[in-house]
C-alpha cells in the first residue's frame, strides 16, 4: 500500500483488513506484458495503465476482478482479439481501450444492456464494428467513441433509442456509407456529435434542430447536400458547427452567429472558400441518393 500509484482501502468482506482498491500507473513509461498475477487483485475497482508500453493482451485472470469499475489501458501496444472476459465483469462501467492494436470483432455485448457500460472508448484500434439495432443502438452508454475504426452497416433509425442516456457520439473516419436518419433528432441529451470524414449522403435532417443540448456538430467531409436547416443554427447551446467538405447549396444567416463555424468547400453561392462551379454542377447532375428504411443508401438500377 506504500507503492507509488497503489491505493488501499478496507476490504469489502472485512473492514479490519486493508486491500488494494486502485492502481494508477498512467504515464509510467512501463514496458513488458501484463502478468497473469494481475487477477489476484480481486478487490481492485480502478485500474489505470494508460500511456505506457505494455504489449501482448489483457490476461484472462482479470475475469476474477469482479469489483472492477474503471479500466483504462489506452495508449499502449496491446494487441489481439477483444478480451471476451470483459463482458462478464458485473461492475465495469468505464472501458478505455483506445490507441492500441486490438483487432477482430467488437462483440455486441459491449453495447449490451446486461453489461451496462457508461463510457466506451474503442477508437484507434483495428476493430470491426457492426452498426445495427441489435448492437450499437442497444447501448445505455453516455459516451461512445469509435473513431478511426471500421464500421459495417448504416446509421439505423434505432439510433434514437439511445435518447435517455447518450451524451457524446464520435464516429469520425469510420467509413460509414449511409444517410443520416431523422430519428437522430431524438437524442436530446446529446452534446457532441461527430460524423465527419465518412461517406454520408443525402441531406442533413431538420430534426437535428430538436437536439437542444447539442454543443458540437461535425458532419464535415462527407457527401451531404441541400440546405443547412436553420433550426440547427438556432440551437441554444451550439458552439461549434463544421459542415466543410460537403456539397451544401445554402446556409442560413443565423449560422453566422455560431462562435466556431467551418463551412468551407461547399457549393454556397457568393460564399468564400467554396468548391468550383464546375465541381458543384457535376455533383448536382448526379442521381440523388435514396435512403432505405434501415438508413442505407439504395443504389438505383442503371
N, C-alpha and C positions, 0 to 999 in steps of 0.2 A: 504493500500500500504506500510505500515511500518512493516507489519508482516514479520518474517523470512521466506524466501522461496517464497514470493509472489512478483511478478514483474508486474509493471503497465506501461501503455503506453497510448497515445492518442486514444480515441475511434474511430473506423473506420468511424462512421457516424457523429462524432462531434470532431474535433481536439482540442477543448477547454475543453473537459471533459476527465479525467483520468479513465481508466477502467483496470480491471485485465486481463493481456495478457498472463501471465505464472505462473505456480505453480510448484515448485521443492521442494519436501519433501522427497527426496531419503534418505535412511538410517536414518529415523527419529524415528525408534522403536515405531511407532504409531499403536495401536490396534483398533479393532472395525470394523464396517461396513461403507461403503461409503454412505453418506446421499443423499437422493433424491434431496436436495437443490443444489447439485453439478451442476445440469443442468442449474442453474441460471447464471452461469459464461459463458454467451453466447459468449463472446469475447476472451475466452482463446484459444491460439494457441498451447501452450506447457503444457502438464500435466505429470509430472514425480512423481510417487509414489512408486518407486521400493524399495525393501528391507525393507519392513515394516511387520506388522502383520494383514493387512486388511483381513477380511473374507467376506463371502457372495458372491455377484456378483456385476457387474457394474450396477448402477441404470439406468433404461430406460430413465430418464430425460436427460441423456447425449446426447440423439439424438438432443437436441437443441444447442449443441456446434458445430455449423456449420463451425466455423473457425479452429477447432482443426486440427493441423498439425502433432504433435507428441504425442503419447500416450504410456507411459511406466508404466505398473503396474506389472512388473516382480518381482519374488521372494517374493510372498505374500502367503496368504492362500485362495485365491479366488477359487470358485468352480461353478459348474453348467454348463449349455449349453453355447456355444459361444454366446456372446451378439449380437443378429442379427442386432441391430441398427447401429453397427459399419460399416456395408457395405453401409450405406446410408449417411455417413458423407463425403461431397464432397471434403474437403480439406485434409483428412487424408492421410499421406504418410509414416509414420513410426509407426508400430504397434508392441509392445513388450508385449507378454503375458506369456513368458516362466517362468518355475518354479512356477506353480500354480497347481490347481487340476481341471481345466476345463475338461469337457468330452463331449461325443457325436460327431456328425459330424462337421468337419471344413468345412463350406459351400464353394462351388466352387467360389462364388462371391468374396471371399477373394483374390483369384488369378485372378479375372476378370480384363479386361482392362478398364471397366467402373469405377471401384474404383481406379485402378492405383496406388496401394501401391508400394513404392520403397524399403521398408525393412519389412520383415515378420519374426518375431521370435515367433514361437509357440511351441518350443521344451519343453520337460519335463512337459507335461500335459498328459491327457488321451484321447486326440482327436483321432478320426478315420479320416484318410485322404485317398481319392481315387486318385490313380495315373492314369490319363488318359489324352488324348489330349484335353479333354473338361474342365479340371480343372487345375492342377498344371502347365502344359506346356502352358497355355494361359496367364501366368503371364508376366507382364512387370517389375517385381521387379529386383533390382540388387543384393539383398541378400535374400535368403530363407533358414531358419534354422528350420528343423522339427525333429531333433534328439530325440530319445527316445520317439517316438510316434508310433502309429500303422498305417502303410501304407498298403492299399489294392491295389492290382494290380501289374503291372510290369513297368519297365522303358520303356516308349514308344519311338519309333523313333522320335516322335514330340518334344522330349526334345531339339532338335536342333533349334526349333522355338524361343527359348529364347536367341538366339545368340546376338541380338542387345543390350541387357541390362544386362544379368546375369553375376555377378562378383564372387559370393560366393554361393555354394550349399552344405548344410550339411544335409545328410540323414543317419547318422550313427545310428545303432541299431534300425532299423525300420521294421525289419522282411521282407524285400523285397526278394522275391524269383524270380529271373529274370536273363536274360542275360543283358550285357551292350551293348546297340545298337551302331553301328558305327557312327550314326548321332551325338553322343555326341561330336565328334570332331569338330562340327560346332561352339562350344562355345569358340570362340577365345578370348573373353574378360574375361573368367573365370580365377580367380586367385587361388581359393580354391575349391577343390572337395573332399568331404569326404563321401565315401560309405561303410565305414568299419562296421564290426560286423553285417553282413546281410547274405543272402543265395544266393549271386550272383554266377552264374556258367558260364561255357564256358571259352572263352579267353578274355584277355584284348585287346580291339580293337587297331590296329595300328593307327587309326585315332586320338587317344588321343595325338599322336605326332604332330598333327596340332594345338594343343591348345597353341599357342605361348605365352600367358600371364600367363600360369599356374605356380604357385609357390609352392603349396602344393597339393600332390596327395596321398590320403589314401584309399586303397582298401583292407586293412588288414582284416584277419579273415572272409574270405568267402570261396567259393569252386572253385576259379579260377585256371586254369591250363594252360599248354602250355608254350610258351616263352614270356618273357617280351620284347615288341618291343623296338628296340634300339632307334628309333626316340623319345620315351618318355624320355629316359635318356639324350638325347641331347637337350632337350628343354632349351632355353637360360636362363629362369628365375627360373627353378625348383630348389628349395632349400630343399624340404622335400619330400621323397618318402617312403611310407610304403606299403609293399606287404606281410608282415608277416602273417603267419597262413593260407596260401593257399596251392596249390599243383603245383606251377610253377616248371618247369624242367630245365629252363635255364635263365640266366640273363647276359646281355651284360657287357663287361668290362667297358664300358662307364658309367654304373650305379655307379661305384666306385667313380666317381667324384662328385656325388650329395652330398652336405655337410651333410645332415641328411638322413640316409638311414637305414631302418629296413627290412631285408629280411629273418629273422629267420623263422623256422618251415615251410619250403617248401621242395621241392624234388630236389634241385640243387646238382648234383654230386660233391663230393670233396669240398663242401662249408661248412663252420662251422655252427653249431646250426640248423641243418636241421631235418626233420622227419626221423624216422627209415626206412630202406629199406623195411621192411615188410609192413609198412603203405603206403608207396608210391606205392609198387607193387599192393597192394589191391585196391588202388584208380585207378590205371591205367587199371585194369581189369573191372572197371565199364563201363556200356554203356555210350558213350559220350552224353552230353545233346544236344537237338535240340531246336533251338530258332525259335519261330514263328514270323510272321511279326509284331505282337504287342509287341514284346520283351519278351513274356512269354516263359517259358521252357515247351516244349511239352514232356510229359511222353510217351515213346514208349510202345506199347502194349506188354504184356508178351509173 
